[in-house]
Amino acid sequence: MASFSSRQRFPVPVGALFDAHVDPRFQEEKWHALGATVARASRRDEADGTIVVEIYSSQPARWGNGEANAGTMTYRLDPKTRRGTWTRVQKGFEKKAKAEGTIVFLEDGEGRSKVTVDGVIEIRVPLMGKLIERKIVAAIASEERKEEATATTLLLRRQAAT
């Protein structure tokens, strides 16, 4: 099992960041901008107030040939605390892989915000599991700034439109 932490900062208030994160159209636009060839998002508001956002995405495989890198990211978020959990189910590895963690949206002063994502990746594949886990964690780290920049552009465009 490999763990990771991601910290991103954004030039918008935390409420605007959270609202964008739970908006399926924003998620689809973000995933497409990050290279997904398919991105479908949905939102469900549960009776207890929890917001569930599911994003199915597919993109070309990062390593090797073959099937696209496809799967479903699910967030379960509490709008009062702006905290929640996430899981990622990788298509084709539903029983061999686990990816899960927490997400927290926070004020960062002067109309800015930040999001903290912590997680664990576990790949249950003999001999190769640990290597794959390390590659995934390295890919998350290498993509962190690109994702932050992409989301910032989309957030500022969204804020200007309101």
C-alpha positions as CSV (number, residue, x, y, z in Angstrom):
1,M,0.0,0.0,0.0
2,A,1.3,3.5,-0.9
3,S,0.1,6.7,0.5
4,F,0.1,10.3,-0.9
5,S,-0.8,13.8,0.0
6,S,-1.7,16.6,-2.4
7,R,-2.1,20.3,-1.5
8,Q,-3.4,22.8,-4.1
9,R,-4.2,26.5,-3.7
10,F,-6.8,28.5,-5.7
11,P,-7.5,32.2,-6.2
12,V,-11.2,31.9,-5.3
13,P,-13.1,31.7,-2.1
14,V,-13.6,28.3,-0.6
15,G,-17.4,28.4,-1.3
16,A,-16.7,28.9,-5.0
17,L,-14.2,26.1,-5.0
18,F,-16.5,23.7,-3.3
19,D,-19.5,24.7,-5.5
20,A,-17.4,24.0,-8.6
21,H,-16.2,20.7,-7.3
22,V,-19.8,19.4,-6.9
23,D,-20.9,20.7,-10.3
24,P,-20.9,17.9,-12.9
25,R,-20.4,20.3,-15.8
26,F,-17.3,21.7,-14.1
27,Q,-15.9,18.2,-13.4
28,E,-16.5,17.2,-17.0
29,E,-14.8,20.3,-18.3
30,K,-11.8,19.8,-16.0
31,W,-11.3,16.1,-16.8
32,H,-11.5,16.9,-20.6
33,A,-8.9,19.7,-20.1
34,L,-6.7,17.2,-18.3
35,G,-6.7,14.8,-21.2
36,A,-9.8,12.6,-20.8
37,T,-11.4,11.5,-24.1
38,V,-14.6,10.6,-22.1
39,A,-15.8,12.4,-19.0
40,R,-19.3,12.0,-17.6
41,A,-20.2,13.3,-14.2
42,S,-23.3,13.2,-12.0
43,R,-24.4,14.6,-8.7
44,R,-26.8,13.2,-6.2
45,D,-27.9,15.0,-3.0
46,E,-28.7,12.5,-0.3
47,A,-31.3,12.9,2.5
48,D,-28.7,13.4,5.1
49,G,-27.2,16.4,3.2
50,T,-24.3,14.5,1.7
51,I,-23.4,15.3,-1.9
52,V,-22.2,12.4,-4.0
53,V,-20.4,13.3,-7.2
54,E,-19.4,10.5,-9.6
55,I,-17.1,11.1,-12.5
56,Y,-16.4,8.4,-15.1
57,S,-13.4,9.2,-17.2
58,S,-11.3,7.4,-19.9
59,Q,-8.1,8.5,-21.4
60,P,-5.2,6.9,-23.3
61,A,-3.1,4.5,-21.1
62,R,-0.1,6.1,-19.5
63,W,2.1,3.1,-19.8
64,G,2.3,0.5,-22.4
65,N,-0.3,-0.3,-25.0
66,G,-3.8,-1.6,-24.7
67,E,-7.0,-0.3,-23.1
68,A,-7.6,3.2,-22.0
69,N,-7.0,4.3,-18.5
70,A,-10.7,4.3,-17.4
71,G,-12.5,4.4,-14.1
72,T,-14.9,6.1,-11.8
73,M,-14.0,8.7,-9.1
74,T,-16.6,9.1,-6.4
75,Y,-16.7,11.9,-3.8
76,R,-19.0,11.8,-0.8
77,L,-18.9,15.4,0.6
78,D,-20.5,17.2,3.5
79,P,-21.3,20.8,2.4
80,K,-21.4,22.0,6.0
81,T,-17.9,21.0,6.9
82,R,-16.6,21.0,3.3
83,R,-14.9,17.7,3.9
84,G,-15.4,14.2,2.6
85,T,-14.1,11.0,1.2
86,W,-13.2,9.8,-2.2
87,T,-12.7,6.4,-4.0
88,R,-11.5,5.5,-7.4
89,V,-12.5,2.3,-9.1
90,Q,-10.2,1.4,-12.0
91,K,-12.0,-0.4,-14.9
92,G,-10.7,-3.9,-15.2
93,F,-9.0,-3.9,-11.8
94,E,-12.1,-3.6,-9.6
95,K,-11.0,-6.6,-7.4
96,K,-7.2,-6.0,-7.7
97,A,-6.9,-2.3,-6.9
98,K,-8.0,0.0,-4.1
99,A,-7.7,3.8,-4.1
100,E,-9.4,5.9,-1.4
101,G,-8.9,8.8,0.9
102,T,-10.1,12.1,2.2
103,I,-10.6,15.6,0.8
104,V,-10.8,18.9,2.7
105,F,-11.7,22.3,1.3
106,L,-10.3,25.2,3.4
107,E,-10.1,29.0,3.4
108,D,-6.6,30.3,2.6
109,G,-7.0,34.0,3.4
110,E,-7.9,37.0,1.3
111,G,-10.5,35.2,-0.8
112,R,-8.3,32.3,-1.6
113,S,-8.8,28.6,-0.8
114,K,-7.0,25.3,-0.8
115,V,-7.8,21.7,-1.1
116,T,-6.0,18.9,0.7
117,V,-6.3,15.3,-0.7
118,D,-4.8,12.4,1.2
119,G,-5.1,8.9,0.0
120,V,-3.8,5.3,-0.3
121,I,-3.3,3.2,-3.3
122,E,-3.2,-0.6,-3.1
123,I,-2.6,-2.9,-6.1
124,R,-3.0,-6.6,-5.4
125,V,-1.0,-8.0,-8.3
126,P,1.7,-10.5,-7.5
127,L,5.3,-9.3,-8.0
128,M,4.2,-6.0,-9.7
129,G,1.8,-4.5,-7.2
130,K,4.3,-2.3,-5.3
131,L,6.0,-1.1,-8.5
132,I,2.6,-0.1,-9.9
133,E,1.7,1.7,-6.7
134,R,4.9,3.7,-6.8
135,K,4.2,4.6,-10.4
136,I,0.7,5.8,-9.6
137,V,1.9,7.9,-6.7
138,A,4.6,9.4,-8.8
139,A,2.1,10.2,-11.6
140,I,-0.2,11.9,-9.0
141,A,2.7,14.0,-7.8
142,S,3.9,14.9,-11.4
143,E,0.3,15.9,-12.4
144,E,-0.5,17.9,-9.3
145,R,0.6,21.3,-10.6
146,K,-1.0,20.8,-14.0
147,E,-4.3,19.9,-12.4
148,E,-4.0,22.9,-10.1
149,A,-3.3,25.2,-13.1
150,T,-6.1,23.7,-15.1
151,A,-8.6,24.0,-12.3
152,T,-7.5,27.6,-11.6
153,T,-8.1,28.6,-15.2
154,L,-11.6,27.0,-15.1
155,L,-12.4,28.5,-11.7
156,L,-11.5,32.0,-12.8
157,R,-13.5,31.7,-16.0
158,R,-16.4,30.4,-13.9
159,Q,-16.1,33.3,-11.4
160,A,-16.0,35.9,-14.2
161,A,-19.2,34.5,-15.8
162,T,-21.1,35.0,-12.5
